Amino acid sequence: MPSVELRKRVTLVEEIFHEGGPVAKTPYRRAAILAVIKNPFAGRYVEEIVGFSDDLKPLGLDMARALIAALGGDPKAIQGYGKGAIVGAAGEIEHGALWHAPGGYAMREALGGAMAIVPSAKKVSGPGARLDVPITHVNASYVRSHFDAIEVGVADAPRADEMLLALAMTTGPRVHNRAGGLEASQIKGSDGLR
């Protein structure tokens, strides 16, 4: 498979102190890291593409580690995650699907074996497109307090022959969580769901 050609990387970190209610003692931190890479399949149909997923693994791990560093450097402080991809107009949605395994497994590894499936969003679009990357708890997908999303995008990406790959992480529940359901303290940790 072709090598990964990286054009740029962008890191976004938000600190949320309140959402109209009381100011949190510790701000909720939500972050994303984006990589803009050349799409080796742009402009043509290629039947066998899955091998490129393996080529993306080092990039995924590097991005996951950089994102943890941007959130303070402690993997144990990360409580939520998600991933996504925007494929340029000369590509297809399936090219973005190649990010599922290398993006998700990279975060699980960097976080020491997180259990929950990593939620994902993908689409085909042009430069400046925005994507809402879904976020759930790293060990139990049913923990409602950690259901969230972060909007990402880059003004000049993806170009028609590029892909924008995204990873997202958070440091806790939403700042004014009151939606009920399974609490993080109630996680059994046996199946990635509860």
Stockholm file with secondary structure:
# STOCKHOLM 1.0

chainA/1-194         MPSVELRKRVTLVEEIFHEGGPVAKTPYRRAAILAVIKNPFAGRYVEEIVGFSDDLKPLGLDMARALIAALGGDPKAIQGYGKGAIVGAAGEIEHGALWHAPGGYAMREALGGAMAIVPSAKKVSGPGARLDVPITHVNASYVRSHFDAIEVGVADAPRADEMLLALAMTTGPRVHNRAGGLEASQIKGSDGLR
#=GR chainA/1-194 SS CCCCCEEEEEEEEEEECCSSSSCCSSCEEEEEEEEEEECTTTTSCCSCCTHHHHHTHHHHHHHHHHHHHHTTSCGGGCCEEEEEEEECTTSCHHHHHTTHHHHHHHHHHHTTSCCSCCCEEEEECCTTCCEEEEEEESSCTTCGGGCEEEEECBTTBCCTTEEEEEEEEESSSCTTCCCCSSCGGGCCCSSSCC
#=GC SS_cons         CCCCCEEEEEEEEEEECCSSSSCCSSCEEEEEEEEEEECTTTTSCCSCCTHHHHHTHHHHHHHHHHHHHHTTSCGGGCCEEEEEEEECTTSCHHHHHTTHHHHHHHHHHHTTSCCSCCCEEEEECCTTCCEEEEEEESSCTTCGGGCEEEEECBTTBCCTTEEEEEEEEESSSCTTCCCCSSCGGGCCCSSSCC
//
